[in-house]
Amino acid sequence: MTHDFLSSDAGAALNMGADHCPFIPVFGPPAVTFERGSGVELFSVEGKRYLDFLAGIAVVSLGHANPVVTSAIAEQAATLTHVSNFFANTTATRAAQRVNALMESCGAGAGQVFFCNSGAEANEAAIKLARKFGGRGRHRIVTALGSFHGRTLGALAMTGQPAKHEVFQPMPEGFKYCEFGNLDSLAAQIDDTVAAVVLEPIQGEGGVVPAPEGYLSAVRHLCTARGVLLIVDEVQTGFCRTGRWFGFEHEGIAPDAVTLAKGMGNGMPIGALWARRDIAAVLRPGDHGSTYSGTAIATAAVLAVIDEMERIDAPRLAREKGARLAAAVAAIAGVDHVRGLGLLLGARLADGVDARGVAQAALDEGLIVNAVTADTIRLAPPLVVSDSEIDEAVGILAKVIG
Ligand SMILES: *Cc1c(COP(=O)(O)O)cnc(C)c1O
């Protein structure tokens, strides 16, 4: 198979056309090649300006090339990047303290952090924590159909999308699935072989599907009653995206463990497993690790992100800008409804309107959005998006929908 996806001069200069693509083709042909970004704007190699209403899939929450994050990374790079986990470094230590303090102030209680490099790795760590907590014979994990937890084998098995498993069978065993939002369906899966339940507060990749009101708190009660861990996957919903620091706060629950990534580093690759202290204590030296756990360079970005999100009151921005964007998009003819929280929104298109076609037409007009499913457009701009950028994006969407 050949992809003739970059036929422009710039593409030819990068030698990416047809038989010259340097990447293993797991992602499909890239639509645009970008050179630089600033805030909500991205600029292609051809110099065309785009409004980024996807933010690198809910990653660049403080905007592209955010000066605070950039200078923190640059200063750290000039000071110390990495020392291995035989030693500590001051930056990772402070970042772990900040994450723990955030979790405590958000109602999750006192805990500890394991840093890693991605959402999938955070979930892999959560699987091992759950298995060691449960012990042999009580090692199973229940997750929801339609969920997304990552692409590594364990995280993939955790992902309740059988179609994604198929060509990689056999999957690691020990995972069971329930219907998302249905407490009875979950309760029916919990038996004495189950160590943990893992859920997203809003299914992001599954189509921006929020848990029904009351669901997570009912799940919390059920897990407590059955002695099963409740692990919340906040990889997409965390770090202010939904209008709170973490998605679980909307239900006022205290999870036993939380997985984090995406918005945590504003583009610096970093993830984390946070767990309450008594649960974290089941893992002992040698049980888990990563060469890159808590590098000074990646955790410098985390510290800058937390500082900056606090300074600008990012949860409030997500709520206010999200309300403006959701209302304006819902008013577009051809949009059936808008769901989600804060600035993690899904615009369900009217029957017969193809989301992929809309995303492509928007891109041609200089707006980046994502067809998260065949009928839904995901909107997740940086939380620092301005009112005029929202209005400009809505204008483009109104033009290309219907
Ligand atoms: C993106 C995502 C992951 C996987 O994160 P990676 O960094 O791509 O490995 C896991 N869980 C959720 C909820 C996600 O949205």
The ligand as a Tripos MOL2 file, in Angstrom:
@<TRIPOS>MOLECULE
LIG
   15    15     1     0     0
SMALL
NO_CHARGES

@<TRIPOS>ATOM
      1 C1         -5.1820    8.7440   25.7550 C.3       1 LIG1
      2 C2         -5.6830    7.8840   26.8320 C.ar      1 LIG1
      3 C3         -4.9240    6.8140   27.3460 C.ar      1 LIG1
      4 C4         -3.6080    6.3980   26.7500 C.3       1 LIG1
      5 O1         -2.6370    7.3770   26.8890 O.3       1 LIG1
      6 P1         -1.2820    7.2830   26.0220 P.3       1 LIG1
      7 O2         -0.4510    8.4010   26.5500 O.co2     1 LIG1
      8 O3         -1.6790    7.4450   24.5900 O.co2     1 LIG1
      9 O4         -0.6910    5.9570   26.2700 O.co2     1 LIG1
     10 C5         -5.4160    6.1240   28.4350 C.ar      1 LIG1
     11 N1         -6.6060    6.4420   28.9810 N.ar      1 LIG1
     12 C6         -7.3560    7.4480   28.5100 C.ar      1 LIG1
     13 C7         -8.6490    7.7680   29.1860 C.3       1 LIG1
     14 C8         -6.9370    8.1950   27.4100 C.ar      1 LIG1
     15 O5         -7.7110    9.1680   26.9230 O.3       1 LIG1
@<TRIPOS>BOND
     1     1     2 1
     2     2     3 ar
     3     2    14 ar
     4     3     4 1
     5     3    10 ar
     6     4     5 1
     7     5     6 1
     8     6     7 2
     9     6     8 1
    10     6     9 1
    11    10    11 ar
    12    11    12 ar
    13    12    13 1
    14    12    14 ar
    15    14    15 1
@<TRIPOS>SUBSTRUCTURE
     1 LIG1         1 GROUP 0 **** ****
